Amino acid sequence: MSEDLTNRLVVAVIERHETKIWPTNAVKGTKPELIHPLDLSNHHISEAQHHTGRESDKANNAYFEEISKTLESAGEILLVGHGHGKSNAVLKFIQHLERHHANVAHKVVGSLDINVPAMTDGELLAAARAWFDEPIHKR
């Protein structure tokens, strides 16, 4: 990780196939920390299993564990995603945190449901900064 997240406001853009993590005060052009599910070799099989509801919990747990570990030192966390129903990776991640990492779950201060695939990294980070800058969210 190029940026230290210790006690910082952090945004985590969580999708089923990738997670991007930045401190919200990252300098323009800073690349996010990228986390991917461990096993992408059978992606076509995983995709079919995902749509039939038989997605591997073991693969999800390993992926969510890596994200949780990365976010442990953050001060406050804003989660960003765009899924609904079975494809809502943010909801699945929150459930994972509540079950296995209450100390990290406690740091989650909100979530944004936005059209992630249509946005650049800069736009995603700007949306997170705008969320934290709203008067209702200021400390």
N, C-alpha and C positions, 0 to 999 in steps of 0.2 A: 504494500500500500504506500503510495507516494505521499499521502496526507495523513497526519495524525488526527484521529477522531476524538481524542480524549476530551471529555466535557464540552464538546462542540454541538451545535445544532446541525443535524445530519438529515439528508434526504436519501431514502432508499427506494428506487424505482424497481418494483418486483414484478417480473413476468415469469411465466412457466419455464421459459427457455433461457432467461438471463436476468441478472440483477445488477443494477448500477448504483453505486454508493458514492456520495460526495459530502464533504462538510459544506454548509450553505455559504460559507465565506471563501470558497475556493476562487482562485484567480481565474479570470476569463480564459477559456481555452484549456483549463485543467481537465485531464482525462479522468473519468470515474474509475473506481475500483470495480472490476468486473468479476462476477461469480456466475458460474454455469453449473447446471446439473452434472453430476459425475459421469453418467453413462449416456452419451449421445450416439453411440455406435448403432443402436437399434432404434433410432428415432422413429422410423415408419411404424414399428411395432408399438412403441410407446404412444404414438399419436392415436393408433387404433384403439389401444387399451384405454387411453384418456377419454375418447368419445363414448366408449361403452361403460365407463364408470369403473373399470378394473385397473386403474393406474397404480403403479407400484408405490405403496406407502414407504417402502424401504428407500427407494430412490429419492422421494420427496424429503424424507427425514434427513438424509445425508446432505442434500442441497440446503434445506432450512437450517441445519446445524452449522454449516459453513457461513451462512448469512448471519446467524445469531452470534457466532464467534466474532465476526468482523464488527458487529454493532455493539458489543459488550461495553466498550469504553466510552461510547457516545453519551453526551449529556441529555439531549432530547432528540427524538426521532420522528420524522414525518414520513409516512409510507405513501407511495404513489403507485397506482395501478389502473387497469382499465377493464378487468374481466367481470363477468357476471356468472352466477351459478357455479357449475363445475369448473369453469376456467378462471375463477377469481383467485389468483395466486396470493393476493394480499390477505384475503380472508383466511385462506389455508395457513399462511405464515403466522397471522395473529393467533390462530388456534394453536399452532405449534408452540409459539412463545408462551402462551398462557399455560400450556400443559408441562413444558419442559424448562422454560427460562423466565420465570416470573420477574426476576431482576431486570431483564431486558424489556419485557412486556410493559413494565411500569414506566419505562422511558418513552414509550410511544405516545405522542401528544395529539396525533391526528392522522387522517388519511385523505388523499385526494383521488377521486375517480375521474381521470381525464383520458383523452385519446392519445395514449403513449406512442403508438406506432406512427402517428402523424406529426410528432414533434421531434425537433433536434435536441441534442444534449443540452445546448444552451437554453432552449425554451423550457425544458424540463426543470433545469436548475433555477431559471427565472421564476417559474410558477411556484416552486418551493420557497424561494426567497420572498415572493409576494405574500404567500400564505403566512409565513413567520412575521412579516412586517405589518399585517393587519392589526389594528389596535386591540382587538379582542384576544390576540395571541401573544401580545408583548408581555414580557415579565416586568 
